[in-house]
């Protein structure tokens, strides 16, 4: 396999400013068959070439790789049941017509909750009103949890799929309540470190602030020049609500390099085949089955599946494939029967989130990669 067409496509995309840079890997049966680093890690304040070991803000890949992975362990251990009502654990959540919602409904994005709320603005206002050091604190995280508990669904639950950060904020809180650990600590101890992942983690801003720590900028792909924070973000979560919650949240906040995203995804593929010591085959297959609560929904539990004719996965992944996108320009698609994982990590929001050219490029890139594998 020459992979020249794939390499040229990524090089041209970076040159045409579809994104500053990218790292890419395709793996079969847990072994890489192609990988590469393209373009620039940073454009401002200086241009720095991309490297394979660059750590990315994974944005919403946090949902499947961290939060869903953690929930799978809790279900496997009998500590959480998918069809239990959320209000059994959090009685306050049962208000505003949410009393019958289950954990399965949150994972499958059919709760009816809104896609997003600007909680960070409310936290900013409270801090200006006198709550000293409230922003990016654990108290702010608790505040967000309480607001989600009180939230009224935007649409009638179980009638439509609406991709929602609020669902996963609740799931992150559930992991913390059930385990008596922070979400990042649980994921680190039970998922990341057992798999040998040393650079995959949340960046807890409450710790970096109190200990006066700074991330090593050379490790990270910068994201945007944030209009709210007035700086280019490097090693600091891009998502404003996750940032306001202290960098650790169920919907966003995870950082990782390409090889470790692939390692985690490959372990899930192994579990699907019954060959993992971390997750059981039964659990992975339950989570990776498309949910049937809403007719026409493409969502499984914590993962999406290809949308007919218009998927970011392109044309060649099977209907049983699983995937997810991240706002910062990250993506992962898995074909479990073929034991195939394709990970594309970019920082397309650097230096501005207005650049959405990756939407056009991503399906073409997947098509080229799978055509190369088909023709091999």
Buried (B, 14 or more C-beta within 10 A) or exposed (E): EEBEEBBEBBBEBBEEEBBBBBBBBBBBEBEBBBBBBBBBBBBEEEEBEBBEEBBBBBBBBBBBBBBBBBBBBBBBEEEBEBEEBBBEBBEEBBEEEBEEBBBBBBBBBBBBBBEBBEBBEBBBEBBEEEBEEBBBBEBBBEBBBEBBBEBEBBBEBBEBBBBBBBBBBBBBBBBBEBBEBBBBBBBBEBBBEEBEBEBBBBBBBBBBBEEEEEBEEEBBBBBBBBEEEEEBBBBBBBBBBBBBBBBBBBBBBBBBBBBBBBBBBBBBBBBBBEEBEBBBBEBBBBBBBBBEBBEEBBBBBBBBBBEEEEBBBBEBBEEBBBBBBBBBBBBBBBBBEBBBBBBBBBBBBBBEBEBEBBEEBBBEBBBBBBBBBEEE
